[in-house]
Amino acid sequence: MQLNEAISKRIDELLRERKLTQYKLSRKSGVPQSTLSTIKSCTFHSMKLRIIYEICEGLEIEMKDFFDSPLFARENLID
């Protein structure tokens, strides 16, 4: 899977675990809902780590916890 797909899936996982909506994450993180929608639809080609950091802040997790998922294993990602 592409990296953007892995990021989208990971956010979905974390939202489900915390019983949050994209709207609530947007409010908690300061990341515009339109940006979250772009991430969810995988229509971005690259993303600044700052956005992931802000999402992590909204989810109240460390960045290392965001990336601690089999989704980001080298064998699961393609160029």
Secondary structure as UniProt FT lines:
FT   HELIX           3..18
FT   HELIX           22..29
FT   HELIX           33..40
FT   TURN            41..42
FT   HELIX           49..59
FT   HELIX           63..67
FT   HELIX           70..72
FT   HELIX           74..76
//
